[in-house]
Amino acid sequence: MKRIITTVLFLAFVAGAIAQQSTMVKSAQKNYTKKKIPAAVEAIRAAMLNPETLPDAATYLVQARIYVAASNPPYSKNFPKAEDTALIALQKTLLLDSSETNFFLAESEIVKLSAIFYEKGSAEYGENNYGKAADFYEKAYNTVLLLKQIDTGALFNVALCAEKADDTNRARSNYEKLADMRYNNLVVYQHLASLYEKTGRKDDASRMFDVSIEMFPDDSIAYLIAANENLVMENHNKVVSICNMSAAKFPVFPLMYVILGASYQNSGDMDNAEINYRKAYEQAPEEYESNFRMGAFYVEKGNKVKTAAENLPLDAMEQYRAEQERAKNIFTKAIPHLEKALALSPENIAVMKTLRDLYNFMQDENKAAELTNKINALGQ
């Protein structure tokens, strides 16, 4: 008999606790309905802190609903971390009750909370607080996961903000997730490749640039960036391959011929370098880059001849004169291209100095003096 009485007393105690919890939660819900958000927060906070209550899925849902509301102006200043509490509450309500009914009831709060995290992330981004922005975007991503959906836009923002915050590991990890999903944005593959490159993973970088072309075969920028970065990594064969693929799809693409010319030049194949620089110039005769590259190529080629002549023995005077004349002929090809480049970029000190040195070598004292005056006027 004693054991039976004890059991009855225990049941009565539990029933009383549940009734007490229900009353407090109902008060919170009532204040929420009347849009008395601070009062609702206080009521639900008291309910959750009461050691005699055992919050169930419904209670957590009420808590989530109230704290989502408290995350918005004008209440957010008084409850700066309300959105974090709301996310935890939503996670717990779905953990305790995964039924379609509870999922349906939680869905609208999940959508609203995700938007709040997005807004906070955008605000931090606008203030250049990229690390904090990444945190908020990641919370937006985690919120949408509750809907059993993947918000690739939020994931992209996490990666981009982390990259801007120099959080390389975080950026790479999230870009990799997007790449595994075949995310339809060229930036993902290019930035991921660049991060690999920065950390010395050149093979992975080159592979990812290949993926970028595979994913975006009709985007000329995919070819341009891939070729240029492989040029930086000194992958000459890869540069040639990419430029050949590009030429088949985009016959008129002067910057690609510039890159291919530079690759040949860096590998010592001056004949093919000249051919491709010439193609770039013929396709864009009025552009700075094609003129500058053509001129710079002839300067390097002429300097090699000039240096070789200066290193001849003293008794090889005839050969010296012949080589100096050959250097002048090469420099003569460089001058009009560099003059055009300077006309297109009038304050380019590097081009000015190169031209001045050429004029001096060619004994054109007036033009050399004119450029010297311009350089001095610019404080250089």
C-alpha positions as CSV (number, residue, x, y, z in Angstrom):
1,M,0.0,0.0,0.0
2,K,2.8,2.4,0.8
3,R,4.4,1.9,-2.6
4,I,1.1,2.7,-4.3
5,I,0.6,5.9,-2.3
6,T,4.2,7.0,-3.3
7,T,3.5,6.4,-7.0
8,V,0.3,8.4,-6.8
9,L,2.1,11.3,-5.1
10,F,4.8,11.2,-7.8
11,L,2.3,11.3,-10.6
12,A,0.5,14.2,-8.9
13,F,3.8,16.1,-8.7
14,V,4.6,15.6,-12.4
15,A,1.1,16.6,-13.4
16,G,1.5,19.8,-11.4
17,A,4.8,20.6,-13.0
18,I,3.3,20.1,-16.5
19,A,0.3,22.3,-15.6
20,Q,2.7,25.0,-14.3
21,Q,4.8,24.8,-17.4
22,S,1.7,25.0,-19.6
23,T,0.5,28.1,-17.8
24,M,3.8,29.9,-18.2
25,V,4.1,29.0,-21.9
26,K,0.5,30.0,-22.5
27,S,1.3,33.4,-21.0
28,A,4.3,33.8,-23.3
29,Q,2.2,32.8,-26.3
30,K,-0.5,35.2,-25.3
31,N,1.9,38.1,-25.0
32,Y,3.4,37.2,-28.4
33,T,-0.1,37.2,-30.0
34,K,-0.7,40.6,-28.6
35,K,2.7,41.7,-30.0
36,K,4.0,42.4,-26.5
37,I,7.4,40.9,-27.5
38,P,9.5,42.0,-24.4
39,A,6.8,40.6,-22.1
40,A,6.7,37.4,-24.2
41,V,10.4,37.0,-23.9
42,E,10.4,37.4,-20.2
43,A,7.6,34.9,-19.9
44,I,9.2,32.2,-22.0
45,R,12.5,32.9,-20.4
46,A,11.0,32.2,-17.0
47,A,9.4,29.1,-18.3
48,M,12.6,27.7,-19.7
49,L,14.6,28.5,-16.6
50,N,12.0,26.9,-14.3
51,P,13.7,23.6,-13.1
52,E,10.3,22.1,-12.5
53,T,9.3,22.2,-16.1
54,L,10.3,19.8,-18.9
55,P,10.1,21.7,-22.3
56,D,8.6,19.7,-25.1
57,A,8.6,20.3,-28.8
58,A,5.6,22.7,-28.6
59,T,7.4,24.7,-25.9
60,Y,10.5,25.0,-28.0
61,L,8.4,26.1,-30.9
62,V,6.8,28.9,-28.9
63,Q,10.3,29.9,-27.7
64,A,11.5,30.0,-31.3
65,R,8.6,32.0,-32.5
66,I,9.0,34.6,-29.7
67,Y,12.8,35.0,-30.2
68,V,12.5,35.3,-34.0
69,A,10.2,38.2,-33.4
70,A,12.7,39.6,-30.8
71,S,15.4,39.5,-33.4
72,N,13.7,42.2,-35.5
73,P,13.6,45.9,-34.9
74,P,12.7,47.6,-32.7
75,Y,13.3,44.7,-30.2
76,S,16.7,43.5,-31.5
77,K,18.7,46.2,-29.6
78,N,17.4,44.8,-26.3
79,F,17.8,41.2,-27.3
80,P,21.0,41.2,-29.4
81,K,21.4,37.4,-29.4
82,A,17.8,36.5,-29.8
83,E,18.3,34.9,-33.2
84,D,20.8,32.4,-31.8
85,T,18.3,31.3,-29.2
86,A,15.7,31.0,-31.9
87,L,17.9,28.8,-33.9
88,I,18.6,26.5,-31.0
89,A,14.9,26.3,-30.2
90,L,14.0,25.4,-33.7
91,Q,16.7,22.7,-33.8
92,K,15.3,21.2,-30.5
93,T,11.7,21.3,-31.5
94,L,12.4,19.4,-34.7
95,L,14.7,17.0,-32.8
96,L,11.9,16.2,-30.3
97,D,9.1,16.1,-32.9
98,S,9.9,15.4,-36.5
99,S,6.3,14.9,-37.6
100,E,5.0,16.7,-40.7
101,T,2.7,18.8,-38.5
102,N,5.5,20.2,-36.4
103,F,7.7,20.6,-39.4
104,F,4.9,22.6,-41.1
105,L,4.4,24.8,-37.9
106,A,8.2,25.5,-37.7
107,E,8.7,26.2,-41.4
108,S,7.6,29.8,-41.4
109,E,9.9,30.6,-38.5
110,I,12.8,28.9,-40.2
111,V,12.3,31.1,-43.3
112,K,12.0,34.3,-41.2
113,L,15.1,33.4,-39.2
114,S,17.2,32.7,-42.2
115,A,16.3,36.1,-43.6
116,I,17.3,37.7,-40.4
117,F,20.7,36.0,-40.5
118,Y,21.1,37.1,-44.1
119,E,20.3,40.7,-43.2
120,K,22.8,40.7,-40.4
121,G,25.4,39.2,-42.6
122,S,24.9,41.8,-45.3
123,A,25.1,44.6,-42.7
124,E,28.5,43.3,-41.4
125,Y,29.7,42.8,-45.0
126,G,28.8,46.5,-45.7
127,E,31.0,47.5,-42.8
128,N,33.8,45.3,-44.1
129,N,33.5,43.0,-41.1
130,Y,34.0,39.9,-43.2
131,G,34.6,37.4,-40.5
132,K,31.3,38.3,-38.7
133,A,29.5,38.4,-42.0
134,A,30.7,34.8,-42.7
135,D,29.4,33.8,-39.3
136,F,25.9,35.1,-39.9
137,Y,25.7,33.7,-43.4
138,E,26.8,30.3,-42.0
139,K,23.9,30.5,-39.5
140,A,21.6,31.3,-42.3
141,Y,22.8,28.2,-44.1
142,N,22.4,26.1,-40.9
143,T,18.9,27.5,-40.5
144,V,17.8,26.4,-43.9
145,L,19.2,23.0,-43.3
146,L,16.3,22.5,-40.9
147,L,14.1,22.5,-43.9
148,K,16.2,19.7,-45.3
149,Q,17.4,22.0,-48.0
150,I,20.8,23.4,-48.9
151,D,21.1,27.1,-49.3
152,T,24.0,27.3,-51.8
153,G,23.8,31.1,-51.9
154,A,24.5,31.3,-48.2
155,L,27.3,28.8,-48.5
156,F,28.8,30.9,-51.3
157,N,28.6,34.0,-49.1
158,V,30.4,32.1,-46.2
159,A,33.2,31.2,-48.5
160,L,33.6,34.6,-50.1
161,C,33.5,36.4,-46.8
162,A,35.9,34.0,-45.2
163,E,38.3,34.6,-48.1
164,K,38.0,38.3,-47.7
165,A,38.8,37.8,-44.0
166,D,41.9,35.8,-44.9
167,D,40.4,32.8,-43.3
168,T,41.9,30.5,-45.9
169,N,40.9,27.1,-44.5
170,R,37.3,28.2,-43.9
171,A,37.0,29.7,-47.4
172,R,38.6,26.6,-49.1
173,S,36.4,24.2,-47.2
174,N,33.2,26.0,-48.2
175,Y,34.3,26.5,-51.8
176,E,35.0,22.7,-51.9
177,K,31.5,21.9,-50.7
178,L,30.1,24.1,-53.5
179,A,32.4,22.5,-56.1
180,D,31.3,19.1,-55.0
181,M,27.7,20.2,-55.7
182,R,28.8,21.5,-59.1
183,Y,27.6,24.9,-58.1
184,N,26.8,27.0,-61.1
185,N,29.1,30.0,-60.5
186,L,32.5,30.4,-62.2
187,V,33.9,32.3,-59.3
188,V,33.7,29.3,-57.0
189,Y,36.2,27.2,-59.2
190,Q,38.5,30.2,-59.9
191,H,38.7,31.2,-56.3
192,L,39.2,27.7,-55.1
193,A,42.0,27.2,-57.6
194,S,43.6,30.4,-56.4
195,L,43.4,29.3,-52.8
196,Y,45.1,26.0,-53.8
197,E,47.7,28.0,-55.6
198,K,48.4,30.2,-52.7
199,T,49.0,27.2,-50.4
200,G,51.4,25.5,-52.9
201,R,48.9,23.0,-54.2
202,K,49.6,23.8,-57.8
203,D,48.4,20.5,-59.2
204,D,45.0,20.9,-57.5
205,A,44.9,24.5,-58.7
206,S,45.5,23.5,-62.3
207,R,42.9,20.7,-62.0
208,M,40.3,23.1,-60.7
209,F,40.9,25.5,-63.5
210,D,40.3,22.6,-65.8
211,V,37.0,22.0,-64.0
212,S,36.1,25.7,-64.5
213,I,36.4,25.3,-68.3
214,E,34.6,22.0,-68.2
215,M,31.7,23.7,-66.3
216,F,31.6,26.9,-68.3
217,P,32.8,25.9,-71.8
218,D,31.2,29.0,-73.4
219,D,32.6,31.6,-71.0
220,S,35.7,33.2,-72.4
221,I,36.7,34.4,-68.9
222,A,37.1,30.8,-67.8
223,Y,39.7,30.2,-70.4
224,L,41.4,33.6,-69.8
225,I,41.8,33.1,-66.0
226,A,42.8,29.5,-66.4
227,A,45.5,30.3,-69.0
228,N,46.8,33.3,-67.0
229,E,47.1,31.4,-63.7
230,N,48.8,28.5,-65.3
231,L,51.2,31.0,-66.8
232,V,51.9,32.3,-63.3
233,M,52.5,28.7,-62.2
234,E,54.8,28.1,-65.2
235,N,52.7,25.3,-66.6
236,H,53.7,26.0,-70.2
237,N,52.1,22.9,-71.7
238,K,48.8,23.6,-69.9
239,V,48.8,27.3,-71.2
240,V,49.3,26.1,-74.8
241,S,46.5,23.6,-74.4
242,I,44.0,26.1,-72.9
243,C,44.9,28.7,-75.5
244,N,44.4,26.3,-78.3
245,M,40.9,25.3,-76.9
246,S,40.1,29.0,-76.6
247,A,41.2,29.8,-80.1
248,A,38.8,27.1,-81.5
249,K,35.9,28.8,-79.7
250,F,36.9,32.4,-79.7
251,P,39.1,33.2,-82.7
252,V,39.3,36.9,-81.9
253,F,40.6,37.0,-78.3
254,P,43.8,39.2,-78.2
255,L,44.4,38.7,-74.5
256,M,44.7,35.0,-75.0
257,Y,47.4,35.5,-77.6
258,V,49.2,37.8,-75.2
259,I,49.2,35.1,-72.6
260,L,50.3,32.5,-75.1
261,G,53.1,34.8,-76.3
262,A,54.2,35.3,-72.7
263,S,54.3,31.6,-72.1
264,Y,56.5,31.0,-75.2
265,Q,58.7,33.9,-74.2
266,N,59.2,32.6,-70.7
267,S,60.1,29.2,-72.0
268,G,62.6,30.7,-74.4
269,D,60.7,30.1,-77.7
270,M,61.1,33.6,-79.0
271,D,59.8,32.8,-82.5
272,N,56.4,31.5,-81.3
273,A,56.3,34.3,-78.8
274,E,56.6,36.9,-81.5
275,I,54.0,35.1,-83.7
276,N,51.4,35.3,-80.9
277,Y,52.2,38.8,-79.7
278,R,51.8,39.8,-83.4
279,K,48.3,38.1,-83.5
280,A,47.3,40.0,-80.4
281,Y,48.4,43.3,-81.9
282,E,46.7,42.6,-85.2
283,Q,43.4,41.9,-83.4
284,A,43.7,44.9,-81.1
285,P,46.0,47.5,-82.7
286,E,44.5,50.3,-80.6
287,E,44.7,48.6,-77.2
288,Y,47.4,49.3,-74.6
289,E,48.1,45.7,-73.7
290,S,48.8,44.5,-77.2
291,N,51.0,47.4,-78.0
292,F,52.9,47.3,-74.7
293,R,53.5,43.5,-74.9
294,M,54.7,43.8,-78.5
295,G,57.0,46.7,-77.6
296,A,58.3,45.0,-74.5
297,F,59.0,41.8,-76.4
298,Y,61.2,43.6,-78.9
299,V,63.0,45.5,-76.1
300,E,63.9,42.1,-74.4
301,K,65.0,40.6,-77.7
302,G,67.1,43.7,-78.6
303,N,68.6,43.8,-75.1
304,K,69.8,40.2,-75.5
305,V,71.6,41.1,-78.7
306,K,73.0,44.3,-77.2
307,T,74.3,42.5,-74.1
308,A,75.9,39.7,-76.2
309,A,77.6,42.4,-78.3
310,E,79.0,44.2,-75.2
311,N,80.4,40.9,-74.0
312,L,82.4,40.3,-77.2
313,P,86.2,40.4,-76.9
314,L,87.9,43.7,-77.7
315,D,89.3,42.5,-81.0
316,A,85.9,41.6,-82.4
317,M,85.1,45.2,-83.3
318,E,83.5,44.4,-86.6
319,Q,81.2,41.8,-85.1
320,Y,80.4,44.2,-82.3
321,R,79.3,46.9,-84.7
322,A,77.1,44.4,-86.6
323,E,75.4,43.2,-83.5
324,Q,74.8,46.7,-82.2
325,E,73.2,47.5,-85.6
326,R,71.1,44.5,-85.3
327,A,70.0,45.5,-81.8
328,K,69.0,49.0,-83.2
329,N,66.9,47.4,-85.8
330,I,65.1,45.4,-83.2
331,F,64.6,48.4,-81.0
332,T,63.2,50.3,-84.0
333,K,60.4,47.8,-84.0
334,A,59.8,48.3,-80.3
335,I,59.6,52.1,-80.4
336,P,56.3,52.7,-82.2
337,H,54.5,50.1,-80.1
338,L,55.7,51.7,-76.9
339,E,54.9,55.2,-78.1
340,K,51.4,54.0,-78.8
341,A,51.2,52.4,-75.3
342,L,52.4,55.7,-73.8
343,A,49.7,57.6,-75.7
344,L,47.1,55.2,-74.3
345,S,48.6,55.5,-70.8
346,P,50.2,59.0,-70.6
347,E,51.5,58.8,-67.1
348,N,53.0,55.3,-67.2
349,I,56.5,55.9,-65.7
350,A,57.8,52.4,-66.7
351,V,57.0,53.0,-70.4
352,M,58.5,56.5,-70.2
353,K,61.7,55.2,-68.8
354,T,62.0,52.4,-71.3
355,L,61.4,54.7,-74.2
356,R,63.9,57.2,-72.9
357,D,66.6,54.6,-72.7
358,L,65.7,53.5,-76.2
359,Y,65.9,57.1,-77.5
360,N,69.3,57.5,-75.8
361,F,70.6,54.3,-77.4
362,M,69.3,55.4,-80.8
363,Q,70.9,58.8,-80.2
364,D,67.6,60.7,-80.4
365,E,68.6,63.3,-77.8
366,N,65.6,65.6,-78.2
367,K,63.0,62.8,-77.6
368,A,65.1,61.5,-74.7
369,A,65.3,64.9,-73.1
370,E,61.5,65.5,-73.5
371,L,60.8,62.2,-71.7
372,T,63.4,63.0,-69.0
373,N,61.6,66.3,-68.3
374,K,58.2,64.5,-68.1
375,I,59.6,61.9,-65.7
376,N,61.2,64.6,-63.5
377,A,57.9,66.6,-63.5
378,L,56.1,63.5,-62.1
379,G,58.7,63.3,-59.3
380,Q,60.3,60.1,-60.7
